[in-house]
């Protein structure tokens, strides 16, 4: 499961760099913060599509992938929309602390979105692993197995068993 986590995080980070820093021409940048301009929709759409490979690594079905991709689209759009509005009102440029604070907050929110996507995808995978790994090891599981089940189980049990 650790390899899946690292692979998903790597996919999401590469996607984030390419879509946020390489594939943003001026017309996309101008579209952020304006419901009537297509650039504001194309950018989160590219992020959403780029999220698909990471979600597929967790073995999610297409319905679950589609729901999570839609969630990524909405979250990314709203985060960027909010940053665009704040940027317009602050009139900060790249030489000011407020600009970098807003940029950092924007990036933090995107990274937390990725953490949530990985959490939801892997909790389902963990529950499946937990149910299928009840190998007889005597009356008590090994201490490391019990500790891992306790730590990950506490986090993952907070996700509904029948998530969409």
C-alpha positions in Angstrom: 0.0 0.0 0.0 3.0 2.3 0.6 4.0 2.0 -3.0 0.5 2.8 -4.2 0.5 5.9 -1.9 3.8 7.1 -3.3 2.8 6.4 -6.9 -0.5 8.3 -6.5 1.2 11.2 -4.9 3.9 11.3 -7.6 1.2 11.2 -10.4 -0.7 14.1 -8.7 2.5 16.2 -8.2 3.6 15.7 -11.8 0.1 16.6 -13.0 0.0 19.6 -10.8 3.3 21.0 -12.0 2.5 20.5 -15.7 -1.1 21.8 -15.5 -0.4 24.7 -13.1 2.9 25.9 -14.4 3.5 24.7 -18.0 0.0 24.6 -19.5 -1.4 28.0 -18.5 -1.4 30.5 -21.3 -2.7 34.0 -20.8 -6.3 33.2 -21.9 -6.5 30.6 -19.1 -5.1 33.0 -16.5 -7.6 35.7 -17.6 -10.5 33.2 -17.3 -9.9 32.5 -13.6 -12.3 34.4 -11.4 -14.8 35.0 -14.2 -17.7 32.6 -14.5 -18.2 33.7 -18.2 -14.7 32.9 -19.5 -13.8 29.4 -20.6 -10.2 29.6 -19.3 -11.5 29.3 -15.8 -13.1 26.0 -16.7 -10.4 24.5 -18.9 -7.8 24.8 -16.2 -9.6 22.8 -13.5 -10.8 20.4 -16.3 -7.2 19.6 -17.2 -6.5 19.0 -13.5 -9.5 16.7 -13.2 -8.5 14.7 -16.2 -4.9 14.5 -15.0 -6.2 13.0 -11.7 -7.6 9.9 -13.4 -4.3 7.9 -13.7 -3.6 8.5 -9.9 -7.1 7.2 -9.0 -6.7 4.2 -11.3 -3.6 3.2 -9.4 -5.8 2.5 -6.3 -8.0 0.2 -8.4 -11.1 2.3 -8.1 -14.0 1.6 -10.5 -15.0 4.0 -13.1 -18.0 5.4 -11.1 -15.8 6.1 -8.1 -13.2 7.7 -10.4 -15.8 9.9 -12.1 -17.2 11.1 -8.8 -13.7 11.9 -7.5 -12.7 13.6 -10.7 -15.8 15.8 -10.5 -14.9 16.6 -6.9 -11.4 17.6 -8.0 -12.8 19.8 -10.8 -15.1 21.6 -8.4 -12.5 22.0 -5.7 -9.9 23.3 -8.1 -12.3 25.7 -9.7 -13.4 27.2 -6.4 -9.8 27.4 -5.0 -8.6 29.3 -8.1 -11.8 31.4 -8.3 -11.2 32.5 -4.7 -7.5 33.3 -5.3 -8.4 35.3 -8.4 -10.9 37.4 -6.5 -8.5 38.0 -3.6 -5.6 38.8 -6.0 -7.7 41.5 -7.8 -8.7 43.2 -4.5 -5.2 43.1 -3.0 -3.4 44.4 -6.0 -0.3 42.5 -4.8 2.5 41.6 -7.1 5.3 39.0 -6.9 7.5 41.3 -4.8 5.1 41.5 -1.9 4.6 39.2 1.1 0.8 39.1 0.6 1.2 37.8 -2.9 3.3 34.9 -1.7 1.0 34.2 1.2 -1.9 34.0 -1.2 0.1 31.8 -3.6 1.1 29.5 -0.7 -2.4 29.2 0.6 -3.7 28.4 -2.9 -1.0 25.7 -3.3 -1.7 24.3 0.2 -5.4 24.0 -0.6 -4.6 22.1 -3.8 -2.2 19.8 -1.9 -4.8 19.1 0.8 -7.3 18.2 -2.0 -4.8 15.6 -3.2 -4.3 14.3 0.3 -8.1 13.9 0.6 -8.3 12.1 -2.8 -5.5 9.7 -1.8 -7.1 9.1 1.6 -10.5 8.2 0.2 -9.0 6.0 -2.5 -6.7 4.1 -0.2 -9.1 3.7 2.7 -11.3 1.6 0.4 -8.2 -0.3 -0.7 -7.1 -0.8 2.9 -10.5 -2.1 4.0 -10.4 -4.7 1.2 -6.8 -5.7 2.2 -7.8 -5.9 5.8 -10.7 -8.2 5.0 -8.6 -10.4 2.8 -5.6 -10.6 5.0 -7.0 -12.4 8.0 -4.5 -15.2 7.7 -4.4 -17.4 10.8 -1.3 -16.5 12.8 -2.2 -18.2 16.0 -4.5 -16.7 18.7 -2.9 -13.2 18.4 -1.7 -11.3 15.3 1.9 -10.1 15.3 2.5 -6.9 17.2 3.4 -5.0 14.0 0.3 -6.3 12.2 -1.9 -5.3 15.1 -0.3 -1.8 15.4 -0.7 -1.2 11.6 -4.3 -2.4 11.6 -5.1 -0.1 14.6 -3.4 3.0 13.2 -4.7 2.8 9.7 -8.1 1.4 10.8 -8.7 4.4 13.0 -8.3 6.7 10.1 -10.0 4.6 7.4 -13.0 3.6 9.5 -14.0 7.3 9.4 -14.8 6.8 5.7 -18.2 5.2 5.1 -18.1 1.5 4.1 -20.2 2.0 1.1 -18.7 5.2 -0.4 -19.9 5.9 -3.9 
